[in-house]
């Protein structure tokens, strides 16, 4: 395995573009907001489905 040596590994690691602090912060906030919208969406779905089942007398 010619490719498996430390110099090749370090060469590949040096090619990695690590995100800047600002980019990481923006992406993290976007993920948290997106997750929050899904929480709200599923909570609303749960309330609506529960109300429909109660109206039908299932629950």
Buried (B, 14 or more C-beta within 10 A) or exposed (E): EEEEEEEEEEEEEEEEEEEEEEEEEEEEEEEEEEEEEEEEEEEEEEEEEEEEEEEEEEE
